[in-house]
């Protein structure tokens, strides 16, 4: 660095106040060159036939092509964009301040404007179906004596959809799942397998008291059998079974699931249904199998406590439920009413439609619905994740059912 530049750097540093950045002069903005207030990079949705990322970072043109909302009367801004008469940023009362307009959403649509750091939840790393099938093929062709026994190959096949259908069995991985299966579905559990290092004495005693056969696997065998990268050292093998919902009750809440493909979401739907006393779930064609290891784990094994049917034709099921007195209710972006605004005589038997993570509920099914509803929400989000939407509807439905008593 030249002596002149060094002197300039020192002078600028000393002349500037501590903690205050010196920014280059910006060109004045035109009215038509303003970004919509609140916009952020990183949205996950399309704008017409163009996706975010087509433009270089910082390229204003084309970033947001919606019309800017007209200013309200008296909306003159002071310095730094602050409106006259408003408190400084962050200076809000605990519950005070003007609220932004609320917006409806369609259940099943993806979460928008979600920051990357909000997506970094602590979840187990799970292998996909293709990786599991490749692992099964590798073991079947292996000459390693640890993986040659026929019983182990049949057990390993349960990590794939084809293997579960062929064997009529599924795997329940992890401490909580095994504990749930042993406690509430003893008749379905064929055996429990653990590593020598597994040391949960209370669970081992519970398995022995239930008179369930306990088997030992090597650490390498457990890694092969697990659909997660890090294992908890225990897995149960159980028969595939389910209890059908009772449709004849005088009051009932059922969930119709249209092509939900994320196993974690389906597992959460089961837990929410159980938590709010749902009478059952109907899984339409295109929905992930309820016996998928991640669904089992996502529900903590409680999915078997919720009556359900799967691989169902939803058109036939909607007509069947209507004949049994159910009101078919779908969420829709353009709905004009909330759930509580539907006449109470229609809410004694409800069947909610929830849809695919990306596409939402099939528009054809929405047309078949008796009622469409909205959920008021902040304008910060376009929509909610299908599992979150289902949780809100389930809570409201449970409250309505309680009021009808």
C-alpha positions as CSV (number, residue, x, y, z in Angstrom):
1,X,0.0,0.0,0.0
2,X,1.4,3.4,-0.9
3,X,2.2,6.0,1.8
4,X,-0.6,8.3,0.4
5,X,-3.2,5.6,0.9
6,X,-2.0,4.7,4.3
7,X,-2.3,8.4,5.4
8,X,-5.8,8.6,3.9
9,X,-6.9,5.4,5.7
10,X,-5.7,6.7,9.1
11,X,-7.4,10.1,8.5
12,X,-10.7,8.6,7.6
13,X,-10.6,6.2,10.5
14,X,-9.9,9.1,13.0
15,X,-12.4,11.5,11.5
16,X,-15.3,9.0,11.8
17,X,-17.2,8.3,14.9
18,X,-16.8,4.9,16.5
19,X,-19.3,2.3,15.2
20,X,-20.6,4.6,12.3
21,X,-20.1,3.3,8.8
22,X,-19.3,5.7,6.0
23,X,-21.5,4.9,3.0
24,X,-20.9,6.0,-0.6
25,X,-23.3,8.5,-2.0
26,X,-26.3,6.9,-3.5
27,X,-28.1,8.1,-6.6
28,X,-31.6,9.4,-5.8
29,X,-34.4,6.8,-6.3
30,X,-37.2,7.4,-8.7
31,X,-40.8,6.6,-7.6
32,X,-41.0,3.6,-9.9
33,X,-37.6,2.3,-8.7
34,X,-38.7,1.6,-5.1
35,X,-38.8,-2.0,-3.8
36,X,-41.9,-3.1,-2.1
37,X,-41.6,-2.5,1.6
38,X,-40.7,-5.6,3.5
39,X,-39.3,-7.5,0.5
40,X,-36.4,-9.9,1.0
41,X,-34.1,-11.9,-1.2
42,X,-34.5,-15.7,-1.1
43,X,-38.2,-16.1,-1.6
44,X,-39.0,-19.6,-2.9
45,X,-41.9,-18.8,-5.3
46,X,-42.1,-18.0,-8.9
47,X,-43.1,-14.7,-10.5
48,X,-44.8,-15.7,-13.8
49,X,-42.4,-17.9,-15.7
50,X,-39.3,-16.4,-14.0
51,X,-37.8,-17.8,-10.8
52,X,-35.8,-16.0,-8.2
53,X,-32.2,-16.3,-9.1
54,X,-32.6,-15.4,-12.8
55,X,-31.2,-12.0,-12.0
56,X,-27.8,-11.3,-10.5
57,X,-27.7,-10.3,-6.8
58,X,-28.3,-6.6,-6.4
59,X,-30.0,-6.2,-9.8
60,X,-33.0,-4.2,-8.9
61,X,-34.7,-4.5,-12.2
62,X,-37.2,-7.4,-12.2
63,X,-36.7,-8.4,-8.5
64,X,-40.3,-7.6,-7.6
65,X,-42.7,-6.7,-10.3
66,X,-45.8,-6.3,-8.2
67,X,-47.4,-2.8,-8.1
68,X,-46.3,-0.8,-5.1
69,X,-49.2,-0.2,-2.7
70,X,-50.4,3.4,-2.9
71,X,-49.5,5.6,0.1
72,X,-52.1,6.5,2.6
73,X,-53.0,10.2,3.2
74,X,-50.4,11.8,5.4
75,X,-47.9,9.1,4.8
76,X,-45.0,11.5,4.4
77,X,-41.7,10.0,5.4
78,X,-39.1,11.6,7.6
79,X,-35.4,10.9,7.4
80,X,-34.3,7.3,6.9
81,X,-37.7,6.3,5.7
82,X,-39.4,6.9,9.1
83,X,-43.0,8.1,8.9
84,X,-43.7,11.3,10.7
85,X,-45.4,10.8,14.0
86,X,-44.3,7.2,14.3
87,X,-42.0,5.9,17.1
88,X,-38.5,4.9,16.2
89,X,-37.8,1.4,15.0
90,X,-38.0,-1.1,17.9
91,X,-39.8,1.4,20.2
92,X,-43.0,-0.5,20.4
93,X,-45.3,-1.3,23.3
94,X,-45.6,-4.8,24.4
95,X,-48.9,-5.4,22.6
96,X,-49.4,-2.0,21.0
97,X,-48.8,-0.6,17.6
98,X,-50.7,-0.7,14.3
99,X,-51.1,-4.2,12.9
100,X,-50.5,-5.0,9.3
101,X,-53.4,-6.2,7.2
102,X,-54.2,-9.9,7.5
103,X,-54.2,-12.4,4.6
104,X,-55.7,-15.8,4.0
105,X,-53.8,-18.8,2.8
106,X,-54.3,-22.1,1.1
107,X,-53.5,-25.1,3.2
108,X,-50.7,-27.2,1.8
109,X,-48.8,-24.4,0.0
110,X,-45.1,-23.9,0.9
111,X,-43.9,-21.4,3.4
112,X,-42.8,-18.2,1.8
113,X,-40.3,-15.6,2.9
114,X,-38.7,-18.0,5.2
115,X,-35.2,-17.0,6.1
116,X,-32.5,-19.7,5.5
117,X,-31.6,-19.7,9.2
118,X,-35.2,-20.6,10.1
119,X,-35.0,-23.7,8.0
120,X,-31.9,-25.0,9.8
121,X,-33.7,-27.1,12.4
122,X,-31.9,-29.8,14.2
123,X,-33.3,-32.9,12.4
124,X,-31.9,-36.3,11.8
125,X,-30.2,-36.8,8.5
126,X,-32.4,-39.3,6.6
127,X,-31.5,-41.4,3.6
128,X,-33.9,-41.2,0.7
129,X,-35.6,-44.3,-0.9
130,X,-33.1,-44.5,-3.8
131,X,-30.2,-44.6,-1.3
132,X,-31.9,-47.3,0.8
133,X,-32.7,-49.5,-2.2
134,X,-29.0,-49.2,-3.3
135,X,-27.9,-50.2,0.2
136,X,-30.2,-53.3,0.0
137,X,-28.8,-54.3,-3.4
138,X,-25.2,-53.8,-2.1
139,X,-25.8,-56.1,1.0
140,X,-27.5,-58.8,-1.1
141,X,-24.5,-59.0,-3.4
142,X,-22.0,-58.7,-0.5
143,X,-19.9,-61.7,0.6
144,X,-19.5,-60.3,4.1
145,X,-20.8,-63.0,6.5
146,X,-22.4,-60.4,8.8
147,X,-24.9,-59.5,6.1
148,X,-25.4,-62.9,4.4
149,X,-28.0,-64.5,6.8
150,X,-31.4,-64.6,5.2
151,X,-33.1,-63.2,8.3
152,X,-31.0,-60.1,8.1
153,X,-31.6,-59.6,4.4
154,X,-35.4,-59.8,4.9
155,X,-35.1,-57.3,7.8
156,X,-33.0,-54.9,5.7
157,X,-35.6,-55.1,2.9
158,X,-38.1,-53.4,5.3
159,X,-36.2,-50.1,4.8
160,X,-37.7,-49.9,1.3
161,X,-41.4,-49.6,0.2
162,X,-41.2,-52.7,-1.9
163,X,-39.8,-54.7,1.0
164,X,-42.5,-53.6,3.4
165,X,-45.2,-54.5,0.9
166,X,-43.7,-57.9,0.3
167,X,-43.1,-58.8,4.0
168,X,-46.1,-57.1,5.5
169,X,-43.9,-55.6,8.2
170,X,-42.3,-52.3,9.0
171,X,-39.5,-50.9,11.2
172,X,-39.8,-48.6,14.2
173,X,-36.5,-46.9,15.0
174,X,-35.4,-45.1,18.1
175,X,-36.1,-45.1,21.8
176,X,-39.4,-43.3,21.8
177,X,-40.8,-45.2,18.8
178,X,-39.9,-48.6,20.3
179,X,-41.3,-47.6,23.7
180,X,-44.6,-46.5,22.0
181,X,-44.9,-49.8,20.1
182,X,-44.2,-51.9,23.1
183,X,-46.5,-50.0,25.4
184,X,-49.6,-49.6,23.1
185,X,-49.2,-52.2,20.3
186,X,-47.6,-55.2,21.9
187,X,-49.7,-57.5,19.7
188,X,-48.0,-56.1,16.5
189,X,-44.4,-56.3,17.7
190,X,-42.5,-59.3,16.3
191,X,-39.1,-58.5,17.8
192,X,-36.8,-55.8,19.0
193,X,-33.1,-55.5,17.9
194,X,-30.5,-53.5,19.7
195,X,-26.7,-53.1,19.8
196,X,-24.5,-54.4,22.7
197,X,-23.8,-50.8,23.7
198,X,-27.5,-49.9,24.1
199,X,-27.9,-49.1,27.8
200,X,-31.5,-47.9,28.4
201,X,-32.2,-50.3,31.2
202,X,-35.8,-49.2,31.8
203,X,-36.7,-49.8,28.2
204,X,-34.9,-53.2,28.2
205,X,-36.9,-54.2,31.3
206,X,-40.1,-53.1,29.7
207,X,-39.4,-55.2,26.6
208,X,-38.6,-58.2,28.7
209,X,-41.8,-57.8,30.8
210,X,-43.8,-57.7,27.6
211,X,-42.2,-61.0,26.7
212,X,-40.9,-59.7,23.3
213,X,-37.9,-61.4,21.9
214,X,-34.8,-59.2,22.2
215,X,-32.0,-59.7,19.7
216,X,-28.5,-58.3,19.4
217,X,-27.1,-56.6,16.3
218,X,-23.5,-55.5,15.6
219,X,-23.0,-51.7,15.2
220,X,-22.4,-52.3,11.5
221,X,-25.6,-54.2,11.1
222,X,-27.6,-51.5,13.0
223,X,-26.1,-48.9,10.7
224,X,-27.2,-50.9,7.6
225,X,-30.7,-51.4,9.0
226,X,-31.2,-47.7,10.0
227,X,-32.7,-45.1,7.6
228,X,-30.8,-42.4,9.6
229,X,-27.1,-41.6,9.4
230,X,-26.8,-41.7,13.3
231,X,-28.6,-44.5,15.0
232,X,-30.0,-44.7,18.5
233,X,-29.0,-48.4,18.7
234,X,-32.5,-49.9,18.9
235,X,-35.2,-50.9,16.3
236,X,-38.5,-52.8,16.4
237,X,-40.0,-55.0,13.7
238,X,-43.8,-54.9,13.7
239,X,-46.7,-56.1,11.5
240,X,-48.4,-53.7,9.2
241,X,-51.9,-53.0,10.5
242,X,-54.3,-50.1,11.0
243,X,-57.7,-49.4,12.5
244,X,-60.4,-47.9,10.3
245,X,-62.2,-44.7,11.4
246,X,-65.8,-45.1,12.7
247,X,-68.0,-43.1,10.3
248,X,-71.3,-43.7,12.0
249,X,-70.8,-41.5,15.1
250,X,-73.0,-38.5,15.6
251,X,-70.0,-36.2,15.8
252,X,-66.7,-36.6,14.1
253,X,-63.6,-34.8,12.7
254,X,-61.8,-36.6,9.8
255,X,-58.8,-35.4,7.8
256,X,-58.6,-36.1,4.0
257,X,-54.9,-36.0,2.9
258,X,-54.3,-35.2,-0.7
259,X,-50.8,-36.3,-2.0
260,X,-48.7,-35.2,1.0
261,X,-45.3,-36.6,0.0
262,X,-43.0,-35.4,2.8
263,X,-42.8,-38.2,5.5
264,X,-42.1,-35.6,8.2
265,X,-45.2,-33.7,7.4
266,X,-47.4,-36.8,7.4
267,X,-45.9,-37.9,10.7
268,X,-46.8,-34.4,12.1
269,X,-50.3,-34.7,10.8
270,X,-50.7,-38.0,12.7
271,X,-49.5,-36.4,15.9
272,X,-51.7,-33.4,15.5
273,X,-54.7,-35.6,14.9
274,X,-54.0,-37.6,18.0
275,X,-53.4,-34.5,20.1
276,X,-56.7,-32.8,19.1
277,X,-58.9,-36.0,19.3
278,X,-59.4,-36.5,15.6
279,X,-61.5,-39.5,14.6
280,X,-59.2,-40.5,11.8
281,X,-57.3,-39.8,8.6
282,X,-57.9,-40.8,5.0
283,X,-54.7,-40.9,3.0
284,X,-55.4,-40.4,-0.7
285,X,-53.3,-41.9,-3.5
286,X,-50.0,-40.2,-4.0
287,X,-49.5,-39.7,-0.3
288,X,-46.4,-41.2,1.3
289,X,-46.9,-44.6,3.1
290,X,-47.7,-44.2,6.8
291,X,-45.3,-47.1,7.4
292,X,-42.3,-45.2,6.0
293,X,-39.6,-45.1,8.7
294,X,-39.6,-41.2,8.8
295,X,-43.4,-41.1,9.1
296,X,-43.2,-43.6,12.0
297,X,-40.4,-41.6,13.7
298,X,-42.1,-38.2,12.9
299,X,-45.2,-39.4,14.7
300,X,-43.1,-40.9,17.6
301,X,-44.8,-44.2,16.8
302,X,-48.2,-42.7,17.7
303,X,-49.6,-43.0,14.2
304,X,-51.1,-46.4,15.0
305,X,-53.3,-44.8,17.7
306,X,-55.0,-42.7,15.0
307,X,-57.6,-44.7,12.9
308,X,-56.7,-44.4,9.2
309,X,-57.1,-45.8,5.7
310,X,-54.4,-45.3,3.0
311,X,-54.1,-45.5,-0.8
312,X,-57.7,-44.3,-1.1
313,X,-59.5,-42.8,-4.0
314,X,-60.5,-39.4,-2.5
315,X,-63.3,-38.7,-5.0
316,X,-65.1,-41.9,-3.9
317,X,-64.3,-41.2,-0.3
318,X,-65.7,-37.6,-0.4
319,X,-69.0,-39.0,-1.8
320,X,-69.0,-41.7,0.8
321,X,-68.4,-39.2,3.7
322,X,-71.1,-36.9,2.4
323,X,-73.6,-39.8,2.4
324,X,-72.7,-40.3,6.1
325,X,-73.5,-36.7,6.9
326,X,-70.1,-35.2,6.8
327,X,-69.5,-31.6,5.6
328,X,-66.4,-31.5,3.3
329,X,-64.3,-28.5,4.1
330,X,-61.4,-27.2,2.1
331,X,-59.1,-24.2,2.7
332,X,-59.0,-21.7,-0.2
333,X,-57.1,-18.5,-0.8
334,X,-60.3,-16.8,-2.0
335,X,-62.7,-18.1,0.7
336,X,-64.9,-15.5,2.3
337,X,-65.5,-17.2,5.7
338,X,-63.6,-18.7,8.6
339,X,-64.4,-22.1,10.1
340,X,-66.5,-20.6,12.9
341,X,-68.7,-18.7,10.5
342,X,-70.1,-22.0,9.0
343,X,-73.5,-22.8,10.5
344,X,-73.1,-25.1,13.5
345,X,-75.4,-27.8,12.2
346,X,-72.8,-28.4,9.5
347,X,-70.0,-28.8,11.9
348,X,-71.1,-31.8,13.8
349,X,-69.3,-34.0,11.3
350,X,-66.4,-32.4,9.5
351,X,-63.9,-33.7,6.9
352,X,-61.0,-31.4,6.2
353,X,-59.1,-31.5,3.0
354,X,-55.3,-30.8,3.2
355,X,-53.0,-30.9,0.3
356,X,-49.6,-31.4,-1.3
357,X,-46.7,-29.3,0.0
358,X,-46.0,-27.6,-3.3
359,X,-49.2,-27.6,-5.2
360,X,-51.7,-27.4,-2.4
361,X,-55.0,-29.2,-2.5
362,X,-56.2,-30.4,-5.9
363,X,-58.5,-27.8,-7.3
364,X,-60.9,-30.5,-8.4
365,X,-61.3,-31.6,-4.8
366,X,-61.9,-28.0,-3.7
367,X,-64.7,-27.9,-6.2
368,X,-66.2,-31.0,-4.6
369,X,-66.1,-29.5,-1.1
370,X,-69.3,-28.3,0.6
371,X,-67.5,-25.3,2.2
372,X,-64.3,-23.4,1.7
373,X,-62.6,-21.5,4.6
374,X,-59.8,-19.1,5.2
375,X,-57.4,-18.7,8.1
376,X,-56.6,-15.0,8.8
377,X,-52.9,-14.4,9.1
378,X,-50.2,-11.8,8.9
379,X,-49.2,-10.4,5.5
380,X,-45.6,-11.4,6.3
381,X,-46.3,-14.9,4.9
382,X,-48.2,-15.9,1.7
383,X,-49.2,-19.3,3.2
384,X,-48.4,-21.9,5.9
385,X,-46.9,-25.4,5.7
386,X,-49.5,-28.1,5.4
387,X,-48.8,-29.5,8.9
388,X,-49.0,-26.1,10.5
389,X,-52.3,-25.3,8.7
390,X,-53.7,-28.7,9.8
391,X,-52.8,-28.0,13.4
392,X,-54.7,-24.7,13.4
393,X,-57.8,-26.2,11.8
394,X,-57.6,-29.2,14.2
395,X,-57.5,-26.9,17.2
396,X,-60.4,-24.8,16.0
397,X,-62.4,-28.0,15.2
398,X,-61.8,-29.4,18.6
399,X,-63.0,-26.1,20.2
400,X,-66.2,-26.1,18.0
401,X,-66.9,-29.8,18.9
402,X,-66.5,-28.9,22.6
403,X,-69.0,-26.0,22.2
404,X,-71.5,-28.3,20.6
405,X,-71.8,-30.5,23.7
